Amino acid sequence: MIKKFLFLLFLILTLLNPQIIQASENVNCDNRYLTLINPVRSRKLWVDKDLSQINNQYNLVTKYNYSATWLLQFDVLGDYELVNEIKNFNKQQELGVFLEVSEDLAKDSRVIYPYDAAWFSPRAIFLSGYTQSDRKKIIDKIFNKFK
């Protein structure tokens, strides 16, 4: 209901004042940036489990000489074949942590995972679904494994 209201409000404001949606024509091309973010989740969630999935993304990024940030979910850090593939990426690529809670991350952090929720449920996947003390355990676990 709220989404419909916000969409309707946006539509009305756009119709009443279409200038608010225009891009500036005085854009200095030197000040434009592109940041590619690739969240990398566990292969358990991939349709095709082979590494061609990540290699296809990497090949596109390198084809155009872009740099990208690859955010690794906790479960990926235990997939040595996938980690080794990512370690072979060129130096333009940046690696980071994808702070998404998985069942394995909760278990390894000694935190109660909401098994009655789907893996993509906000109370399962987001840190906000956990107590502050549990969040600290989760963050400590993933960063220690990432290092």
MIGURO-833989 format. One record per residue (C-alpha): residue number from 1; y, x, z. Coordinates in Angstrom, 1 decimal. Example, Ala and Ser with C-alpha at 12.3 -4.5 7.8 and 13.67 -1.06 7.14 Angstrom:
<atoms>
<atom pagu="1" c2="-4.5" c1="12.3" c3="7.8"/>
<atom pagu="2" c2="-1.1" c1="13.7" c3="7.1"/>
</atoms>
This chain:
<atoms>
<atom pagu="1" c2="0.0" c1="0.0" c3="0.0"/>
<atom pagu="2" c2="2.4" c1="2.8" c3="0.9"/>
<atom pagu="3" c2="1.5" c1="4.7" c3="-2.3"/>
<atom pagu="4" c2="2.4" c1="1.6" c3="-4.4"/>
<atom pagu="5" c2="5.7" c1="1.2" c3="-2.5"/>
<atom pagu="6" c2="6.6" c1="4.9" c3="-3.0"/>
<atom pagu="7" c2="5.7" c1="4.7" c3="-6.7"/>
<atom pagu="8" c2="7.8" c1="1.5" c3="-7.1"/>
<atom pagu="9" c2="10.7" c1="3.1" c3="-5.3"/>
<atom pagu="10" c2="10.5" c1="6.3" c3="-7.5"/>
<atom pagu="11" c2="10.3" c1="4.1" c3="-10.6"/>
<atom pagu="12" c2="13.4" c1="2.1" c3="-9.6"/>
<atom pagu="13" c2="15.4" c1="5.2" c3="-8.7"/>
<atom pagu="14" c2="14.4" c1="6.8" c3="-12.0"/>
<atom pagu="15" c2="15.5" c1="3.7" c3="-14.0"/>
<atom pagu="16" c2="18.8" c1="3.4" c3="-12.1"/>
<atom pagu="17" c2="19.6" c1="7.1" c3="-12.4"/>
<atom pagu="18" c2="17.5" c1="8.9" c3="-15.0"/>
<atom pagu="19" c2="19.5" c1="12.1" c3="-14.6"/>
<atom pagu="20" c2="17.7" c1="13.0" c3="-11.4"/>
<atom pagu="21" c2="14.5" c1="13.8" c3="-13.4"/>
<atom pagu="22" c2="16.1" c1="16.2" c3="-15.9"/>
<atom pagu="23" c2="15.4" c1="19.9" c3="-16.0"/>
<atom pagu="24" c2="18.4" c1="22.2" c3="-15.9"/>
<atom pagu="25" c2="19.4" c1="23.5" c3="-19.3"/>
<atom pagu="26" c2="20.9" c1="26.6" c3="-17.7"/>
<atom pagu="27" c2="17.7" c1="28.1" c3="-16.6"/>
<atom pagu="28" c2="17.7" c1="31.9" c3="-16.5"/>
<atom pagu="29" c2="14.4" c1="33.0" c3="-18.0"/>
<atom pagu="30" c2="14.3" c1="36.1" c3="-15.8"/>
<atom pagu="31" c2="14.0" c1="33.9" c3="-12.7"/>
<atom pagu="32" c2="10.9" c1="31.9" c3="-13.7"/>
<atom pagu="33" c2="7.6" c1="32.6" c3="-12.1"/>
<atom pagu="34" c2="4.1" c1="31.4" c3="-12.6"/>
<atom pagu="35" c2="1.6" c1="31.5" c3="-9.7"/>
<atom pagu="36" c2="-2.0" c1="30.8" c3="-10.6"/>
<atom pagu="37" c2="-4.0" c1="29.7" c3="-7.6"/>
<atom pagu="38" c2="-7.8" c1="29.4" c3="-8.0"/>
<atom pagu="39" c2="-9.6" c1="28.0" c3="-5.0"/>
<atom pagu="40" c2="-13.2" c1="29.3" c3="-5.0"/>
<atom pagu="41" c2="-15.7" c1="27.0" c3="-3.2"/>
<atom pagu="42" c2="-19.3" c1="27.5" c3="-2.5"/>
<atom pagu="43" c2="-21.7" c1="27.4" c3="-5.5"/>
<atom pagu="44" c2="-23.5" c1="24.6" c3="-3.6"/>
<atom pagu="45" c2="-20.6" c1="22.4" c3="-4.9"/>
<atom pagu="46" c2="-20.6" c1="23.7" c3="-8.5"/>
<atom pagu="47" c2="-22.3" c1="21.6" c3="-11.2"/>
<atom pagu="48" c2="-23.5" c1="24.8" c3="-13.0"/>
<atom pagu="49" c2="-24.5" c1="27.4" c3="-10.4"/>
<atom pagu="50" c2="-24.2" c1="30.5" c3="-12.7"/>
<atom pagu="51" c2="-21.3" c1="32.9" c3="-12.5"/>
<atom pagu="52" c2="-20.0" c1="31.8" c3="-15.9"/>
<atom pagu="53" c2="-17.8" c1="29.3" c3="-14.1"/>
<atom pagu="54" c2="-15.7" c1="31.9" c3="-12.4"/>
<atom pagu="55" c2="-15.9" c1="34.3" c3="-15.2"/>
<atom pagu="56" c2="-14.5" c1="31.8" c3="-17.6"/>
<atom pagu="57" c2="-11.5" c1="31.3" c3="-15.4"/>
<atom pagu="58" c2="-11.0" c1="35.0" c3="-14.9"/>
<atom pagu="59" c2="-11.3" c1="35.7" c3="-18.6"/>
<atom pagu="60" c2="-8.5" c1="33.2" c3="-19.3"/>
<atom pagu="61" c2="-6.3" c1="34.7" c3="-16.7"/>
<atom pagu="62" c2="-6.8" c1="38.2" c3="-18.1"/>
<atom pagu="63" c2="-6.6" c1="37.2" c3="-21.7"/>
<atom pagu="64" c2="-2.9" c1="36.4" c3="-21.2"/>
<atom pagu="65" c2="-2.4" c1="39.3" c3="-18.8"/>
<atom pagu="66" c2="-1.6" c1="37.0" c3="-15.8"/>
<atom pagu="67" c2="-2.2" c1="37.7" c3="-12.2"/>
<atom pagu="68" c2="-3.8" c1="35.1" c3="-10.1"/>
<atom pagu="69" c2="-4.6" c1="34.4" c3="-6.5"/>
<atom pagu="70" c2="-8.2" c1="33.7" c3="-5.8"/>
<atom pagu="71" c2="-8.7" c1="31.8" c3="-2.5"/>
<atom pagu="72" c2="-12.2" c1="32.2" c3="-1.1"/>
<atom pagu="73" c2="-13.8" c1="29.5" c3="1.0"/>
<atom pagu="74" c2="-15.9" c1="30.8" c3="4.0"/>
<atom pagu="75" c2="-19.2" c1="30.0" c3="2.3"/>
<atom pagu="76" c2="-18.3" c1="32.2" c3="-0.7"/>
<atom pagu="77" c2="-18.0" c1="35.2" c3="1.6"/>
<atom pagu="78" c2="-21.8" c1="35.0" c3="2.2"/>
<atom pagu="79" c2="-22.6" c1="34.7" c3="-1.5"/>
<atom pagu="80" c2="-23.0" c1="38.4" c3="-2.3"/>
<atom pagu="81" c2="-23.5" c1="38.0" c3="-6.0"/>
<atom pagu="82" c2="-20.3" c1="36.0" c3="-6.3"/>
<atom pagu="83" c2="-18.3" c1="38.3" c3="-4.0"/>
<atom pagu="84" c2="-19.4" c1="41.3" c3="-6.0"/>
<atom pagu="85" c2="-18.3" c1="39.6" c3="-9.2"/>
<atom pagu="86" c2="-14.9" c1="38.9" c3="-7.7"/>
<atom pagu="87" c2="-14.6" c1="42.5" c3="-6.4"/>
<atom pagu="88" c2="-14.8" c1="43.6" c3="-10.0"/>
<atom pagu="89" c2="-11.6" c1="41.6" c3="-10.9"/>
<atom pagu="90" c2="-8.7" c1="43.8" c3="-12.0"/>
<atom pagu="91" c2="-6.0" c1="44.9" c3="-9.6"/>
<atom pagu="92" c2="-3.6" c1="42.2" c3="-10.8"/>
<atom pagu="93" c2="-5.7" c1="39.7" c3="-9.0"/>
<atom pagu="94" c2="-5.1" c1="38.8" c3="-5.4"/>
<atom pagu="95" c2="-7.7" c1="37.7" c3="-2.9"/>
<atom pagu="96" c2="-7.0" c1="35.4" c3="0.0"/>
<atom pagu="97" c2="-8.7" c1="33.0" c3="2.4"/>
<atom pagu="98" c2="-9.1" c1="29.3" c3="1.5"/>
<atom pagu="99" c2="-8.7" c1="27.6" c3="4.9"/>
<atom pagu="100" c2="-11.1" c1="24.8" c3="4.2"/>
<atom pagu="101" c2="-13.7" c1="24.0" c3="6.9"/>
<atom pagu="102" c2="-17.2" c1="23.8" c3="5.7"/>
<atom pagu="103" c2="-20.3" c1="22.9" c3="7.7"/>
<atom pagu="104" c2="-21.4" c1="26.6" c3="7.8"/>
<atom pagu="105" c2="-17.9" c1="27.7" c3="9.0"/>
<atom pagu="106" c2="-18.0" c1="25.2" c3="11.8"/>
<atom pagu="107" c2="-21.5" c1="26.1" c3="12.8"/>
<atom pagu="108" c2="-20.7" c1="29.9" c3="12.7"/>
<atom pagu="109" c2="-17.5" c1="29.3" c3="14.7"/>
<atom pagu="110" c2="-19.5" c1="27.2" c3="17.3"/>
<atom pagu="111" c2="-17.4" c1="24.2" c3="16.6"/>
<atom pagu="112" c2="-18.7" c1="20.6" c3="16.3"/>
<atom pagu="113" c2="-18.7" c1="19.5" c3="12.6"/>
<atom pagu="114" c2="-18.3" c1="15.8" c3="11.9"/>
<atom pagu="115" c2="-21.6" c1="15.2" c3="10.2"/>
<atom pagu="116" c2="-20.9" c1="11.5" c3="9.8"/>
<atom pagu="117" c2="-18.1" c1="12.4" c3="7.3"/>
<atom pagu="118" c2="-18.3" c1="13.5" c3="3.7"/>
<atom pagu="119" c2="-17.7" c1="17.2" c3="3.1"/>
<atom pagu="120" c2="-14.3" c1="16.3" c3="1.5"/>
<atom pagu="121" c2="-13.2" c1="14.1" c3="4.3"/>
<atom pagu="122" c2="-9.8" c1="15.2" c3="5.8"/>
<atom pagu="123" c2="-11.3" c1="15.2" c3="9.3"/>
<atom pagu="124" c2="-14.1" c1="17.5" c3="8.2"/>
<atom pagu="125" c2="-12.3" c1="19.9" c3="5.8"/>
<atom pagu="126" c2="-8.8" c1="20.2" c3="7.2"/>
<atom pagu="127" c2="-8.0" c1="22.3" c3="10.3"/>
<atom pagu="128" c2="-6.0" c1="19.3" c3="11.5"/>
<atom pagu="129" c2="-9.3" c1="17.5" c3="12.1"/>
<atom pagu="130" c2="-10.1" c1="19.9" c3="14.9"/>
<atom pagu="131" c2="-8.7" c1="20.6" c3="18.3"/>
<atom pagu="132" c2="-6.4" c1="23.6" c3="18.7"/>
<atom pagu="133" c2="-9.0" c1="25.7" c3="20.5"/>
<atom pagu="134" c2="-11.5" c1="24.9" c3="17.8"/>
<atom pagu="135" c2="-8.9" c1="25.8" c3="15.1"/>
<atom pagu="136" c2="-8.5" c1="29.2" c3="16.7"/>
<atom pagu="137" c2="-12.3" c1="29.8" c3="16.6"/>
<atom pagu="138" c2="-12.4" c1="28.7" c3="13.0"/>
<atom pagu="139" c2="-9.5" c1="30.9" c3="11.9"/>
<atom pagu="140" c2="-10.8" c1="33.9" c3="13.8"/>
<atom pagu="141" c2="-14.3" c1="33.5" c3="12.2"/>
<atom pagu="142" c2="-13.1" c1="33.2" c3="8.6"/>
<atom pagu="143" c2="-10.6" c1="36.1" c3="8.9"/>
<atom pagu="144" c2="-13.1" c1="38.4" c3="10.5"/>
<atom pagu="145" c2="-15.6" c1="37.7" c3="7.8"/>
<atom pagu="146" c2="-12.9" c1="38.1" c3="5.1"/>
<atom pagu="147" c2="-11.9" c1="41.5" c3="6.4"/>
</atoms>
